[in-house]
Amino acid sequence: MNRRLLGISGTLTVGEEQPGPKLVIAESCAGAADTNDAPDLSLRSLRAQVEIKAIQSALKRTAWNRKQAARLLNISYRGLLYKIRRHNIVPGVEHS
């Protein structure tokens, strides 16, 4: 069974064949530095964006059951609560 979570500019695929997530970036970031509206490509920013999308997807999939979402993400319940607060994730609001 494959579960797909929307990533930054690609797909975060969690599969049974490998332990842990596999990040696939579908769109090239080449040339982004040439524009004035270049996205923030720092590792911290990219990680936060992927984390937000993964948490939102898990919460949506579990109808905001945080215990089930934490199990789905393979993190502790308290860890999920911390990340929800840190990223200001609320029901019905999509961060981009």
Backbone hydrogen bonds in HBPLUS format (Angstrom, degrees):
<---DONOR---> <-ACCEPTOR-->    atom                        ^
c    i                          cat <-CA-CA->   ^        H-A-AA   ^      H-
h    n   atom  resd res      DA  || num        DHA   H-A  angle D-A-AA Bond
n    s   type  num  typ     dist DA aas  dist angle  dist       angle   num
A0003-ARG N   A0014-VAL O   3.28 MM  11  5.54 169.8  2.29 153.4 156.1     1
A0014-VAL N   A0003-ARG O   3.16 MM  11  5.54 174.6  2.16 166.0 167.1     2
A0005-LEU N   A0012-LEU O   2.94 MM   7  5.10 161.5  1.98 151.9 157.1     3
A0012-LEU N   A0005-LEU O   2.81 MM   7  5.10 169.8  1.82 173.8 170.3     4
A0007-GLY N   A0010-GLY O   2.98 MM   3  5.01 158.4  2.03 133.7 131.1     5
A0026-ALA N   A0009-SER O   3.22 MM  17  6.10 129.4  2.49 113.4 124.6     6
A0027-GLU N   A0009-SER O   3.29 MM  18  5.84 153.8  2.37 151.8 159.5     7
A0011-THR N   A0024-VAL O   2.93 MM  13  5.48 143.5  2.07 156.9 166.1     8
A0024-VAL N   A0011-THR O   3.11 MM  13  5.48 159.4  2.15 152.6 158.5     9
A0013-THR N   A0022-LYS O   3.06 MM   9  5.50 152.3  2.14 170.2 163.9    10
A0022-LYS N   A0013-THR O   3.16 MM   9  5.50 154.9  2.22 145.3 153.0    11
A0032-ALA N   A0029-CYS O   3.10 MM   3  5.54 160.4  2.14 131.9 134.3    12
A0034-ASP N   A0031-GLY O   3.06 MM   3  5.30 151.0  2.15 104.5 113.4    13
A0035-THR N   A0032-ALA O   3.35 MM   3  5.80 161.7  2.39 109.7 114.4    14
A0046-LEU N   A0042-SER O   2.96 MM   4  6.21 168.0  1.98 160.7 164.1    15
A0047-ARG N   A0043-LEU O   2.89 MM   4  5.96 161.4  1.93 149.8 155.2    16
A0048-ALA N   A0044-ARG O   3.02 MM   4  6.16 157.9  2.07 144.1 150.2    17
A0049-GLN N   A0045-SER O   3.02 MM   4  6.25 157.5  2.07 148.9 154.6    18
A0050-VAL N   A0046-LEU O   3.02 MM   4  6.26 162.8  2.05 151.7 155.8    19
A0051-GLU N   A0047-ARG O   2.86 MM   4  6.01 160.0  1.90 150.4 156.7    20
A0052-ILE N   A0048-ALA O   2.92 MM   4  6.08 158.6  1.97 148.9 154.1    21
A0053-LYS N   A0049-GLN O   3.07 MM   4  6.29 165.8  2.09 148.6 152.1    22
A0054-ALA N   A0050-VAL O   2.92 MM   4  6.10 160.0  1.96 151.4 157.1    23
A0055-ILE N   A0051-GLU O   2.95 MM   4  6.09 162.9  1.98 150.8 155.3    24
A0056-GLN N   A0052-ILE O   2.87 MM   4  6.02 166.9  1.88 154.5 158.6    25
A0057-SER N   A0053-LYS O   2.94 MM   4  6.03 159.2  1.99 145.0 150.9    26
A0058-ALA N   A0054-ALA O   2.99 MM   4  6.17 161.6  2.02 147.3 152.2    27
A0059-LEU N   A0055-ILE O   2.87 MM   4  6.05 162.4  1.90 154.4 159.4    28
A0060-LYS N   A0056-GLN O   2.87 MM   4  6.00 157.0  1.93 148.1 154.6    29
A0061-ARG N   A0057-SER O   2.89 MM   4  6.01 159.4  1.93 147.2 153.4    30
A0062-THR N   A0058-ALA O   3.06 MM   4  6.19 139.6  2.23 140.3 150.0    31
A0064-TRP N   A0059-LEU O   2.65 MM   5  4.48 170.6  1.65 153.1 151.0    32
A0063-ALA N   A0060-LYS O   3.22 MM   3  5.04 166.0  2.24 105.1 107.1    33
A0065-ASN N   A0062-THR O   3.03 MM   3  5.30 142.4  2.18 106.5 117.0    34
A0069-ALA N   A0065-ASN O   2.94 MM   4  6.17 157.4  1.99 151.8 159.2    35
A0070-ALA N   A0066-ARG O   2.90 MM   4  5.99 155.0  1.97 142.7 148.8    36
A0071-ARG N   A0067-LYS O   3.10 MM   4  6.38 157.6  2.15 144.7 150.4    37
A0072-LEU N   A0068-GLN O   2.89 MM   4  6.13 157.4  1.94 149.1 155.7    38
A0073-LEU N   A0069-ALA O   2.91 MM   4  6.15 149.8  2.01 147.4 155.2    39
A0074-ASN N   A0070-ALA O   2.88 MM   4  5.91 111.2  2.37 135.0 152.5    40
A0075-ILE N   A0070-ALA O   3.00 MM   5  5.24 167.8  2.02 147.3 150.3    41
A0074-ASN N   A0071-ARG O   3.08 MM   3  4.84 146.0  2.20  94.9 105.3    42
A0080-LEU N   A0076-SER O   2.95 MM   4  6.29 150.9  2.04 148.0 155.4    43
A0081-LEU N   A0077-TYR O   2.97 MM   4  6.32 160.5  2.01 152.1 157.4    44
A0082-TYR N   A0078-ARG O   2.96 MM   4  6.17 156.8  2.01 146.9 152.9    45
A0083-LYS N   A0079-GLY O   3.03 MM   4  6.29 159.4  2.08 146.1 151.2    46
A0084-ILE N   A0080-LEU O   2.86 MM   4  6.10 156.5  1.92 155.0 161.8    47
A0085-ARG N   A0081-LEU O   3.05 MM   4  6.28 161.3  2.09 148.6 152.9    48
A0086-ARG N   A0082-TYR O   2.84 MM   4  6.04 163.1  1.87 151.7 157.2    49
A0087-HIS N   A0083-LYS O   2.98 MM   4  6.01 157.6  2.03 146.7 151.1    50
A0089-ILE N   A0084-ILE O   3.01 MM   5  5.14 162.4  2.04 147.7 152.1    51
A0088-ASN N   A0085-ARG O   3.16 MM   3  4.92 154.3  2.23  97.7 105.4    52
A0093-VAL N   A0090-VAL O   3.30 MM   3  5.82 163.8  2.33 136.7 135.8    53
